[in-house]
Amino acid sequence: MVNIGIIGAGRIGKVHLKSITYNVKNATVKAIADPFMSAEAEAFAKDMGVKVITKDYKEIINDPEIDAVLVCSSTDTHAAISIEAIKAGKHVFCEKPVHTSIEKIKEVARVAGESGKKLQIGFNRRFDHNHGHVQQLAASGKLGNIELIKITSRDPEPPSPEYAASSGGLYIDMMIHDFDMAMFLAGCDVEEVYAMGTSLVDKRIGEAGDVDTAIVTLTFKNGALGVIDNSRRAAYGYDQRVEVFGSLGMAADENDGDSTVRVFTADGVVSDKPQFFFLERYMASFTSEMRQFVAAVRGEGEVPVGIHAGLMSVVLAKAAKKSLDEHRPVKISEILEA
Ligand SMILES: NC(=O)c1ccc[n+]([C@@H]2O[C@H](COP(=O)([O-])OP(=O)(O)OC[C@H]3O[C@@H](n4cnc5c(N)ncnc54)[C@H](O)[C@@H]3O)[C@@H](O)[C@H]2O)c1
């Protein structure tokens, strides 16, 4: 049995706690830590049978019975806590983004590499049944040489302007998942990005220095081209679609609704809206990524998403911000070698 400690009892910490408790074999959550543990989070953890509920994450790091740590705390703490946990002999699952500093991510990579401990990064969308299937088709060669990749990713409603200001901005907070998805679908890294962005959803997001409507074009190392569009508000719900176009064909997915029922009347045909947001749309993918992490910790293979993905996604987010600020295409080498 893999004993797990979760650091951070907010939204995503609770998602992982629930999926391990109900849906992941060979693993149990022994402890959860959060300095601002809410009464609701504490009650939830007790309900899930967690034995140790603490405000101090070091209790988890120092517990010899704990094999693996999930770092689900605020973004600015991910790198330091991951390093501490690895040095204490734990395997680590770290939520995205690993850090906003390239240097810090490289340090996490170095420490993990020297330790031989498993380190998985939380790019759960790779485990989505739709996107994963498109990727398998692309990787199988059935679509021929990959030439174009299109990703649409739109949230149902915008965050508060205060959140936008403190989140690091749309490229690192939101589009980071799409950068990782683009490289996953293409099967290679990106060479250059060109970003456009504006605030059409909420002008206060623009006043806070961020964008809420964005397009980024990508040139992949294998010569293929890609485009990602993001909006912080889609009136019809969470819009998550990908498409890979190659020399032999195309694979594209559609949104998941709550049902497949369509109602036909004289006015037209109506079907369900896309599922509301990430907790509904991607819940199964959170379970799959955790199953694979536990399998890797048990020695049944490598982690499916390593630190390279953690690094390159942040590099792309930084390149996109630079491109937006300087109104020009930005080479990835400008960020990686800065
Ligand atoms: N993979 C995904 O789709 C996904 C989805 C949501 C969030 N995330 C990432 O997960 C992280 C957390 O996001 P969230 O939405 O759960 O935020 P949240 O604010 O709901 O929860 C974060 C929690 O971390 C706690 N925390 C802060 N410092 C801590 C420390 N030193 N030790 C223990 N706990 C600490 C906070 O008190 C808070 O309760 C973010 O980095 C976010 O980017 C990933």
The ligand as an ORCA input file, in Angstrom:
! r2SCAN-3c Opt
* xyz 0 1
  N      -4.319     20.476    -12.572
  C      -5.331     21.310    -12.521
  O      -6.220     21.314    -13.359
  C      -5.417     22.277    -11.374
  C      -6.669     22.751    -10.988
  C      -6.731     23.644     -9.920
  C      -5.566     24.066     -9.306
  N      -4.357     23.609     -9.733
  C      -3.110     24.080     -9.094
  O      -3.103     23.610     -7.749
  C      -2.600     24.609     -6.874
  C      -3.649     24.896     -5.808
  O      -4.813     25.399     -6.441
  P      -6.250     25.385     -5.721
  O      -7.228     25.777     -6.744
  O      -6.437     24.133     -4.966
  O      -6.031     26.605     -4.707
  P      -6.690     26.821     -3.283
  O      -6.409     28.233     -2.941
  O      -8.094     26.331     -3.266
  O      -5.839     25.852     -2.334
  C      -4.490     26.032     -2.047
  C      -4.309     25.680     -0.585
  O      -2.916     25.618     -0.298
  C      -2.754     26.038      1.047
  N      -1.369     26.333      1.349
  C      -0.655     27.466      1.094
  N       0.602     27.328      1.564
  C       0.685     26.085      2.119
  C       1.712     25.351      2.790
  N       2.915     25.883      2.987
  N       1.429     24.108      3.218
  C       0.218     23.557      3.031
  N      -0.798     24.197      2.423
  C      -0.559     25.450      1.970
  C      -3.716     27.215      1.157
  O      -4.008     27.518      2.513
  C      -4.916     26.713      0.373
  O      -5.863     26.078      1.218
  C      -2.275     25.820     -7.749
  O      -0.907     25.829     -8.024
  C      -3.063     25.592     -9.023
  O      -2.424     26.136    -10.168
  C      -4.267     22.712    -10.730
*
